[in-house]
Amino acid sequence: MSKEEKAILMPIYIICLLVTLTGNALIIVVFYKYKPIRRSINFFVLNMAISDLFTPLTIMPFFIADILSNNTFLSKLPLPLATAICKLCYFLADTSVIVSILSLLMISLDRLIAVVFPLHIKLISRKVRSICMLVSWVVAISVHGLYLRFFDFKGHGCFLDLDTSWKPQPFCKHKNIGNQKTNQKFML
């Protein structure tokens, strides 16, 4: 990347990082300081703000450091740390996206119930809200949990390595026990 491109991208990335971090942090602070705002729909907005904090805290600093170091940021780190950063940055950023989408879906459902069933507004109780928010995190972590297994640092960048040759190990490792067909029965 040329110096001119960096000169254009860096202020944009830094402004986005600061606005995202400040905006989501302010939503969380206002929610906890101002009690009248704690209504059903606002709990889902809080859930979305918490998930959106992962973007400025993980992937944006990673991109900024990578651009400033000419894509050699991870290669300068010890291999276990570089691998951990690869796995966590992409896992948390993509998990955040799923939680945000599910939070928007829950906000829509909350408003649908409020409009279509105005006398049954208590259908979404505090317990139901808490369960829905917990489910959004569990679903997002389940969907992207494989990132923790398959994302890897190789050479100068992070790669989704789906070509790992995982083979089940035979239960009985001694070569002299049984023939090939017998050993295949005991594979895990």
Secondary structure by P-SEA (a helix, b strand, c coil): ccaaaaaaaaaaaaaaaaaaaaaaaaaaaaaaaccccccaaaaaaaaaaaaacccccccaaaaaaaaaacccccccccaaaaaaaaaaaaaaaaaaaaaaaaaaaaaaaaaaaaaccccccccccaaaaaaaaaaaaaaaaaaccccccccccccccccccccccccccccccccccccaaaaaaacc
